[in-house]
Amino acid sequence: MKINLILLGKTTEKSIADLSLFYQNKLKHYVNFELTVIENSSIRFENPDLVKEAEAKLMLKKILPSDWVVLLDENGKTYSSVPFANQLQTWMNMGRKQICFVVGGAFGFHTSVYERADAKLSLSSMTFSHQLVRPVFLEQLYRAFTILKNEPYHHQ
């Protein structure tokens, strides 16, 4: 089983990059984890629909037909930590080789990405910057694995 977090653009804040790397390294103890950063600096349209379409083409190239795809989307399902860990286990038990969690750009996802998605997950009813989503989601993913392994990181 492999988990791939697919995102657009580099992190420009060193503190966010450092915190993200901290959790990426912790995740490697539990799962084959990959962070795929899609360079989108060449996308320069004023029309948000054209931006989403261009980003979608780049995203969909990174997703295999056999992947289980979960969009991090403000309209997705929200979970507290233990139910998220259980949902993650359910997804991992489905027999797919890879789960791709995908973070959209500033304007969200193009219709083609929604059509490819198998599930949508919301981290909060609030909106976060694409940079801040990284460490927040990585920490929750790490927390889910510690819950599944009955390790003392998560307290109820």
Phi, psi and omega per residue, in radians:
M1 nan 2.364 3.093
K2 -2.232 2.502 3.033
I3 -2.051 2.267 -3.127
N4 -2.150 2.154 3.028
L5 -1.730 2.015 -3.088
I6 -1.832 2.190 -3.141
L7 -2.431 2.830 3.139
L8 -1.723 2.283 3.000
G9 1.365 2.687 -3.131
K10 -1.403 2.760 3.019
T11 -1.487 2.183 -3.112
T12 -1.649 -0.296 3.140
E13 -1.583 2.068 -3.099
K14 -1.032 -0.710 -3.107
S15 -1.123 -0.661 3.103
I16 -1.204 -0.745 3.111
A17 -1.078 -0.742 3.134
D18 -1.116 -0.767 3.133
L19 -1.152 -0.698 3.090
S20 -1.073 -0.784 3.124
L21 -1.105 -0.659 3.091
F22 -0.970 -0.847 -3.133
Y23 -1.314 -0.558 3.045
Q24 -1.037 -0.771 3.134
N25 -1.135 -0.644 3.095
K26 -1.170 -0.658 -3.118
L27 -1.131 -0.529 -3.090
K28 -1.105 -0.312 3.064
H29 -1.236 -0.433 -3.016
Y30 -1.893 -0.538 -2.964
V31 -2.703 2.690 2.996
N32 -1.251 1.871 -3.033
F33 -2.016 2.411 3.074
E34 -2.333 2.464 3.021
L35 -1.932 2.065 3.142
T36 -1.891 1.992 3.124
V37 -1.778 2.126 3.136
I38 -1.677 2.115 3.118
E39 -1.258 2.124 -3.108
N40 -2.185 0.290 -3.075
S41 -1.179 -0.331 -3.128
S42 -1.479 -0.115 3.135
I43 -1.426 1.937 -3.068
R44 -2.330 1.350 3.073
F45 -2.092 2.591 3.056
E46 -1.499 -0.398 -3.124
N47 -1.476 2.035 -3.136
P48 -0.976 -0.584 3.124
D49 -1.132 -0.673 3.103
L50 -1.209 -0.632 3.082
V51 -1.101 -0.847 -3.137
K52 -1.068 -0.694 3.140
E53 -1.136 -0.767 3.123
A54 -1.134 -0.744 3.107
E55 -1.119 -0.684 -3.131
A56 -1.051 -0.738 3.139
K57 -1.050 -0.717 3.120
L58 -1.196 -0.733 -3.138
M59 -1.115 -0.843 -3.038
L60 -1.156 -0.405 3.049
K61 -1.169 -0.428 -3.088
K62 -1.568 -0.111 -3.058
I63 -1.886 2.228 3.111
L64 -1.490 2.687 3.119
P65 -1.010 -0.513 -3.106
S66 -1.486 -0.110 -3.092
D67 -1.266 2.564 2.937
W68 -1.588 2.169 -3.000
V69 -1.986 2.158 3.121
V70 -2.078 2.063 3.105
L71 -1.521 2.318 2.979
L72 -1.482 1.843 -2.921
D73 -2.429 2.410 -3.105
E74 -1.058 -0.372 3.115
N75 -1.720 0.195 3.125
G76 -1.381 3.135 3.130
K77 -1.328 2.403 3.083
T78 -1.742 2.535 3.125
Y79 -2.331 2.604 2.834
S80 -1.447 3.080 -2.936
S81 -1.118 -0.797 -3.111
V82 -1.164 -0.845 3.061
P83 -1.062 -0.587 3.069
F84 -1.125 -0.751 3.102
A85 -1.027 -0.739 3.119
N86 -1.140 -0.697 3.103
Q87 -1.145 -0.718 3.094
L88 -1.034 -0.767 3.114
Q89 -1.076 -0.711 3.089
T90 -1.047 -0.796 3.120
W91 -1.102 -0.705 -3.126
M92 -1.192 -0.514 -3.126
N93 -1.374 -0.081 -3.080
M94 -1.315 -0.160 3.086
G95 1.531 0.158 3.070
R96 -1.349 2.642 3.117
K97 -1.334 -0.513 -3.036
Q98 -2.539 2.433 2.950
I99 -1.883 2.202 3.088
C100 -1.881 2.085 2.971
F101 -1.694 2.255 -3.008
V102 -2.126 2.256 3.083
V103 -1.828 2.234 -3.118
G104 -1.437 3.095 3.114
G105 -1.506 -2.925 -3.060
A106 -1.065 -0.496 -3.099
F107 -1.773 0.091 -3.138
G108 1.573 -2.745 -3.055
F109 -1.792 2.585 3.003
H110 -1.314 2.712 3.129
T111 -0.914 -0.670 -3.115
S112 -1.106 -0.554 3.109
V113 -1.307 -0.720 3.064
Y114 -1.035 -0.688 -3.132
E115 -1.156 -0.537 3.139
R116 -1.411 -0.379 -3.040
A117 -1.174 2.541 3.044
D118 -1.727 -0.412 -3.128
A119 -2.754 2.804 3.055
K120 -2.229 2.384 -3.098
L121 -2.203 2.297 3.060
S122 -1.903 2.286 3.082
L123 -1.393 -0.386 -3.080
S124 -3.022 2.817 3.016
S125 -1.350 -0.170 3.043
M126 -1.508 2.797 3.091
T127 -1.742 2.360 3.096
F128 -1.969 2.692 3.014
S129 -1.145 2.684 -3.136
H130 -1.080 -0.459 3.106
Q131 -1.279 -0.747 -3.097
L132 -1.245 -0.479 3.115
V133 -1.024 -0.608 -3.060
R134 -0.961 -1.103 -3.095
P135 -1.173 -0.570 3.127
V136 -1.093 -0.853 -3.138
F137 -1.185 -0.736 -3.139
L138 -1.057 -0.683 3.095
E139 -1.133 -0.727 3.132
Q140 -1.160 -0.629 3.079
L141 -1.147 -0.791 3.069
Y142 -1.049 -0.789 3.121
R143 -1.023 -0.736 3.140
A144 -1.046 -0.754 3.133
F145 -1.166 -0.643 3.103
T146 -1.174 -0.600 3.075
I147 -1.139 -0.814 -3.129
L148 -1.103 -0.516 3.138
K149 -1.637 0.096 -3.118
N150 0.962 0.689 3.100
E151 -1.605 2.746 -2.970
P152 -1.423 0.383 3.136
Y153 -1.265 -0.781 -3.074
H154 -1.580 2.319 3.110
H155 -2.035 2.439 3.108
Q156 -1.903 nan nan
